[in-house]
């Protein structure tokens, strides 16, 4: 490929060359995403590719006789594609932008050229190609019949009428063309000030969207990190050793934390009593044994299965288990429980023996 012609502000590109340059831009971005990941370096890479894609689109529009602003259609899917790679987390979204880009590129590439039988060099026709091709047309040799023939695979000026036409069109055949002349860029910028304004506005819009996307995605990530412990905490498996006592209630050990459990009324699940707030059913504020010994539950909850669970401080675990084994009855939340046979039931469970 003629690399200097990639940045030619004049000349023409046929459909296949424009499609190839556009496809290479997407391929380079995909390779960049593979090797450097989803970060802002992809945006910088896109900004480096935009001139080649944009100038190819400009030459394609000139070749098809279409207004130059149509090349902006090729920028839209490219910018959306790179934004989806950097800030999106959906490959299907990126793939949909590739499909969109394929349709746009195909539409622009299939526009018919306004020049019939034009001479294209690797899909390009313009002063950069003529300057390079002129180096190969410096000498000719006569043939046996006296006519001029090609030497080294090149043909003479007499045999290239199309090149002469192109030379008159671009005015560069006699003095050559460097492909990225500053004077030509300035001249082109003056003639296409509206196009430049639209391009700059589009890039500014892309940077704004990228900044907002990064801001809101960062906030969402912070919220997910903050909420993660509360979501994962209930998933921690805590061993519960339960012993069922004769009067229809149970004692449960969760490590050193003691839970008293019994079946209650059919109520909505929720907090019945909380020591932290001292709010709720006051009859659940104390666990009272028949000898007057009292203990404060940390919390009492109505569970989804209609059972009631009262949790106590680990500091009281040993004392409560000892009193359950030795006392005659206990009262909590308006329920009276007989402790007859409780010592025998507790002694059968290895987790409770050490507390007796």
N, C-alpha and C positions, 0 to 999 in steps of 0.2 A: 504494500500500500504506500502511496505517496504521502509521507508524513507531513510535509510542509503544506500540502493542499488541505489538510484538516483544518487549518486556521486561516484559510483564504476567505476574504470577505467578498470577493467577486466569484466568478466561475459558476458552474452548475454541477449538481449531483443527480444521477439518475435514481430511480426507485430502489434497486437492489443495494446500492452503496449506502443510501440513507438508512435502509433497514438494517444493514450489517453494522453500521456505526452505532445505531441505537441498541441493537442486541448486545454488542460488545460492552456498552456502558452498563447494562443490567448484569451481564456476566461478571464484570469487574467488581460491581457492588456485592454480588453474591459471594465471590471469592474473598472480598474484604470482610464480609460478615462471618465467613467461615474461619478466617485466620485471626482477625482482631476482635471479633465478638460485637455485641450490640453496644456501641458507645459513640461518643460525639465525633470520633475520627472518621466514621462513615459519612457524616455531613460534610466534613472537609474534603473527603474524597469525591463526594458528589459535586461540590463547588468546582473542583478541578476538572470534572468531566463535562460540566454544563457548557463551557465554550465550544468544545468539539461537537456536542450534540446539537447545540443551538445553531452554530454556523452551518452544519450539514443540513439542518432543517431550512435555514435561510436559502442556501443554494438549491435545495430541492424545490422550494416554493418559486424561486426564480426560474428554474427549469420548467416547472409546470405552469408558469404564468399566473400563479396565485398570489394574493396579498401576503406580505411577509408576516403579518400578525398571526396567521394560522399556525406558525411554528410553535407558538405558545401552547398549543394543544399537546405537543410532545413533552413539555415540561411538567404538566399536571400529574400524570401517572408516575413519572420519575420521582418527583418530590414526595408524593404520597407513599410510594414504595419504600423510599429510604426512611421516612418517618415511621412506617410500620415496622421496619427492621430494628430501628434504634429504640423506639419507645413502646412499640406494641409487643404483645406476647402471643400472637396468634399467627401461625404459619398460613392458615387458610386466608386470613386478611391480606397478607403479603402476596399470596398466589392470585387473589382476585385482582389486585392492582397490576400484576404481570399480565393477566388476561386483558384488562382494560388497556394497558400499554400496547399489547399486540394488536388490538383492534384499531387504536389511534395510528400506530406506526404503519399498519397495513393500508389504512385509508390514505395517508399522506404519500406512501410509496407507490400506490397504484395510480396516482394522478399522471395523466399523459404529458409527455414533453411537448413543448411548443415548437421545438426545432426538429425538423425531419432529417433523418440521416445524419445526425450530429456525431462528431467524433468524440468518443469517451475513452479515457485512459484509466482503467480500473474503476470505471463508474464515474470519473470526474472529467469535466471539460472546462478548461479555463487557462488563465495565464501561467499558473504554477506548472501545469503540465507542459505547456509550450516551451517554457524556459528550460525545463529539464530535458524535453525531447529535442530542443535545438542543439544540444551538445552532441547528439548522435547524427546530425545531418550536416556535418562540416565538409565532407568530401564525397565525391561521387566518381565513378569510373565508367568509361564508355563501354558499350557492349559491341558485339560483332556487327550489328546492323546500324550502329552509329547513334542509337538512342541512349539516354542516361538511365542507369539502373541502380538499384539499392546496393549499398556496401555494408557488410556486417549486420544484415537484418534490418537496416534503416532505409527509408525511402527519401527521395529528393523532394525539394520544395515544389518542383513542377508537378509532382504526382499527388500533392496534398491540397486540393482546393478548399477542403473543409477547414484545414488549419489556417489558411489565409483568411477565411471568413471569421474564424475565432480571433485571429490576430487583430483584424479591424474592429471587432466587437469590443475587446478589452484593452486595446492600445498598448500591449506589453510585449509584443513579439520581438521588437527590435532592441529593447533595453533590459529584458529579463524581469523577473519578479521574485522577491525573496520570501513571499508567503505571509510574513507577519510585519510588513512595513508600518511604521508608526503613522506616517502621513496618510496611508490608506485607512488605518483604523480611525483616525480623527475625521477623515472625510466621510467614512461610513457612519460614524456616530452622529455627525451633523445631519445626515440625510435620514437617519432612523431614530431620531430623538424620542419619538413616541414609543417605539419598540423597546428602547433602553429603559424608559420610564416604567413600562409594564413589567419588564424583567426585574428591575430593582424592587418594584413593589411586590412582586411575587416572592423574591428572596426574603424581603423583610417580613412578609406574611408567614413564610415558612419558619423563620427564626422565632417569630412571636408564638406560633403554634407549638413549636418545639419547646420553648420556655414554659408555656402554660401546661403542656403535657407533662413535662418533667416535674413541675411544681405539684400538680394534683396527684400524679403517680407516686411522688415522694410522700405526700400526706397520707395516701392510702396505704403505703408500705408501713409507715409509722403506726397507723391505727391497727394494722394486722399484727405487728410486732407487739403492740401494747395488749391486744386482746388474746394473744396466743397463750399466755400462762393460764388465764381463766378458763380457756377452752380445753387445754390439755390436762389441767389439774384433776378434773373428775375421772380422767382416763387412767390415773395411777391406781393400780390394783393394791388394795389394802386388805390384809388377811383379817378375817373376822372369825373368831372362835366363839361359838354360841352354845349356851347350856339352857335347856328349857326346864323351868321350875314348875312344881305341881299345880300352882294356882293360876296357870294360864299366862304367865309372863316369862320373859327370857332375859338373861344377862349376856351381853356380847362384849368381847374384848377386841378392840382394834389397837393392837400393840399394847400401850399402857392406858389407853382411853377406855373408860367403861360406859356402855350404853345399856339402858333399861328399855325393853321393848314389850308392848302388849297391843292387843287389838282394841281400837277405839270406835267412835261413831263414824258414820259415813259423812265426812266433811271434805271440803276442798283442801288440797295439799297446801301447806304453808306453815309459817312460824306461829306457835302457840304462846311461847314464852321465851324471852331472851334476857339473860343476865346483863349483857352489854348495854341494853337500853332500858332495862327494868320495866318493859312494857309487855302486856299480854295477860293471859289468865293468871291471876294472883294465886290460885290454888296450886299452880305448878311451880311456885317460887321456892318451895322446900320439899325435900324428901324426908318424911317424918317416920321414925320407927316407934314401936309401941312403948319404949322406955324413954321417949322424948328426944332422942338423938336426931339432929337435923343436918342435912347437907343441901347445898344450893346447886341445882342443875345449871349448867352453862347455857343450854338451850333445850327447848322441847318443840318437836316438829310433828305435824300431821303428814304422814307419808302417802304417796299415791295409792298404795295397796290398803288404805284405811287403817294401817297400824300407826301407833304413836311411839316415837323414839325420844328418850330423854338422855342427853349427853352430860357427863360430869367431868370435872377437872381430873387429870391424871394424878394430882396430889391426893385426891380422895378415893382413888380406886381401891387400895388395900383396905381402908377402913370400912368402906361400904360393903365389900365382899364379905369381910369378917362379920359385920352386923347382920347381913342377910343370912349367914349360916347360923347365927346364935340367937337372933331375936325371934319373936313370935309372929309379928305382922309389920307391914309397912304401908304408908299412905302417900299417894302422889296424884295430883290433878283430880282430886275427888274420888279416886279409885282406891279401895282397900284390898290388899293382897295378903293372904295367909302365907307364912314362911315355914309351915310344917313340912318336913322332908327336904328342905332346901339344902341342908348340909350334906346329906347323902348324894343329892344330885350334883352338887358342885364338886364333891370328891371324885366323881367318876370322870371328870374332864381334866386332863393333864395341865391345861393352861391356867386353871383356877387353883390347883392344889397349892402352888407356891404362895398364894395369898391367904390361905387358911391358917 
